[in-house]
Amino acid sequence: MTKIINPIVSRRQMGGLVLGGVAAAALPRASFADTEKVMATVVKIQGVPWFNFLQKGLIEGGEKFHLNTSMVGPVTVDPAQQVRLVEDQIAKKVDVLGLVPLDVKVLAPVLARAQAAGIIVITQEGPNQDGRTWDVELLDSVVFGEMQMKALAKDMGETGEYVIYVGTLTTPLHNKWADAAIAYQQKNYPNMKLATSRFPGADEIDTSEQVTREVLQGYPNVRGILGFGSNGPIGSGNVVKQRHLQKKISIVGTIIPSQGKPLIDAGVIRQGFLWSPKDAGYAMVAVASLQLQGTKFETGMDIPGMGKATVDAANKLISVDRILSFDKSNIDATIAATGL
């Protein structure tokens, strides 16, 4: 079973009980668990819409592939808390550890201990994470960053200052997307300029709101905000709307369609991008199941929840192209089609 701040009923109504903070206590598992493998996934933060959707995919994947799945996460974006949660799962001797990492360097030693204990490690948003068995991605990271820069540049008329928000300065994929976006801007849009170094805080609405207030005060010439982290465009959009600056400042970024719809409809967020976190959770379980079976992974194979995959065995990376893009013209259709 999986519980977080807003509990989702699990597929069994039994199993591990997930508590807030840095600890998770387990209820005794019923007899079905004696024959099922156990997969526990540690995410970046609990209780936010992104990981609520990912949790649904973990539950559905567990039902499909007969894995006893659960999910835990820190109550704040804190790599040290994430390490302690991973240590808890190692102590419980889970069969598979899923992970959406906050800091690849901080997590590397504890993942080495997980693998030494014979635990399969499946990451998502962790293509540079040492200690993993496989990383599962539903997009090309460089393409994802470049697409969002193209959208921002178009709305800014390819001129002016912009800022970038990421979850943390150590969040692997957020910073990889930011690197790709900045490189593309510097090569293709010489009249645009990054106003200052990227800001952390895009995983939390309150933090991204405060960052935006500081940006508006400290960098009055900013005309664009690019948010990597599903709450970054929401927080910045709230402040821009409150101050009636939507005609001056363009906002583009990674968001959940249903969460961003009011700001998209209001013309505050110009364009959103993402992949399905629910599909990502499901795919993590699918890859874990195949790994447990000793399956050979190779390019062109079909992985449930992902379709035909590209497999980079040397870099322990499994990926497909499942990028979603939406704006005012197709936001309703995107929500209807994806359920996000």
NORWO-V295659 format. One record per pair of residues at least 12 apart in sequence whose C-alpha atoms are under 6 Angstrom apart, sorted by the first residue. I is the first residue (numbers start at 1). J is the second residue. D is the distance in Angstrom with one decimal. If there is no record, write none. Layout:
BEGIN
i:j:d
I:J:D
I:J:D
END
This chain:
BEGIN
i:j:d
1:13:6.0
1:14:5.3
1:15:4.8
1:16:5.5
1:70:5.7
2:70:4.7
2:71:5.6
3:18:5.0
4:47:5.9
5:47:4.9
15:27:6.0
15:29:5.0
18:72:5.9
21:74:5.1
21:75:5.0
22:74:5.6
22:81:5.5
22:85:5.7
36:67:5.6
37:67:5.2
37:95:6.0
38:67:5.8
38:68:4.7
38:94:5.4
38:95:5.2
39:68:6.0
39:69:4.8
39:95:6.0
39:96:4.5
39:97:5.7
40:69:5.7
40:70:4.9
40:71:5.7
40:97:5.2
40:98:5.9
41:71:4.7
41:97:5.7
41:98:3.9
41:99:5.4
42:71:5.9
42:72:5.0
42:73:5.4
42:99:4.8
43:73:4.9
43:99:5.8
43:100:4.8
44:73:5.9
44:100:6.0
45:73:4.9
45:74:4.9
45:75:5.7
45:76:5.9
45:77:5.7
46:73:4.8
46:74:5.9
46:75:5.7
53:277:5.7
53:278:4.8
54:277:4.6
54:278:4.2
54:281:4.8
56:278:5.9
57:278:4.3
57:279:5.8
57:281:4.4
57:282:4.2
58:281:4.7
58:282:5.1
61:282:4.7
61:285:5.4
79:102:5.6
90:114:5.9
95:119:5.3
96:119:5.5
96:120:4.7
96:121:5.9
97:121:4.8
98:121:5.9
98:122:4.8
98:123:5.6
99:123:4.7
100:123:5.7
100:124:5.1
100:125:5.9
102:171:4.8
103:170:5.0
103:171:5.6
104:129:5.1
108:130:5.4
108:131:5.9
111:131:5.0
112:131:5.2
121:133:5.0
122:134:5.2
122:135:5.8
123:135:4.6
124:136:5.1
125:173:5.5
134:316:4.8
134:317:5.7
135:317:4.9
136:318:5.0
136:319:5.9
137:319:4.6
138:319:5.5
138:320:4.9
138:321:5.5
138:322:5.3
139:320:5.6
139:321:4.5
139:322:5.7
139:323:5.9
141:177:5.9
142:180:5.3
145:177:4.2
145:180:5.2
145:181:4.7
146:180:5.9
146:181:4.8
149:181:5.2
152:252:5.9
158:189:5.9
159:191:4.7
159:192:4.5
160:192:4.8
161:192:5.8
161:193:4.7
161:194:5.7
161:195:5.5
161:222:4.7
161:223:5.6
162:194:5.2
162:195:5.7
162:222:5.2
162:223:5.7
162:224:4.3
162:225:5.6
163:194:5.8
163:195:5.9
163:225:5.1
164:198:4.9
164:225:5.9
164:226:4.8
164:227:5.8
165:198:5.6
165:199:4.7
165:200:5.7
165:202:5.7
165:227:4.7
165:228:5.8
166:200:4.9
166:202:5.1
166:228:4.9
166:229:5.8
167:200:5.2
167:201:5.0
167:202:4.4
167:203:4.8
167:229:5.4
168:200:4.5
169:200:5.9
174:228:5.6
202:229:4.8
202:231:5.4
202:232:3.8
203:229:5.1
203:231:5.1
204:231:5.5
205:231:5.2
205:235:4.6
208:232:5.4
208:235:4.9
208:236:5.9
209:235:4.4
209:236:5.3
212:236:5.5
223:249:4.5
224:249:5.2
224:250:4.6
224:251:5.9
225:251:4.8
226:252:5.1
226:253:5.3
227:253:4.5
228:253:5.8
228:254:5.4
229:254:5.9
230:254:5.1
230:255:4.3
233:253:5.9
246:268:5.1
251:269:4.8
251:270:5.8
252:269:5.9
252:270:5.7
252:271:5.1
252:272:6.0
253:272:5.2
254:272:5.6
254:273:4.8
254:274:5.4
255:272:5.8
258:340:6.0
264:328:5.8
265:328:5.7
271:326:5.8
271:327:4.6
272:325:5.8
272:326:5.3
273:324:5.5
273:325:4.6
274:323:5.8
274:324:5.3
275:322:5.9
275:323:5.0
275:324:5.6
279:305:5.7
283:305:5.1
298:311:5.3
299:311:4.7
END
